[in-house]
Amino acid sequence: MFSSGQLIFSAFFVIVFILIMIFSYRKDLKLHRKYYKGSLFILIGFLTFVVFLFFLKTLLQPS
């Protein structure tokens, strides 16, 4: 389906992209800690709400 050149390019692109993202995140780590202090609790609340909706859907679904 893909040529070997395309597969090599995509693998190289993914590796370089991930390395750049890691480097950028580490560079901005102090700013993330300062400005996004309570965001973990918001994420946990959002995921809890989605899980609650999923269970509610499966509970109320007619058999």
Secondary structure, 3 states (H helix, E strand, C coil): CCCHHHHHHHHHHHHHHHHHHHHHHHHCHHHHHHHCCCHHHHHHHHHHHHHHHHHHHHHHCCC
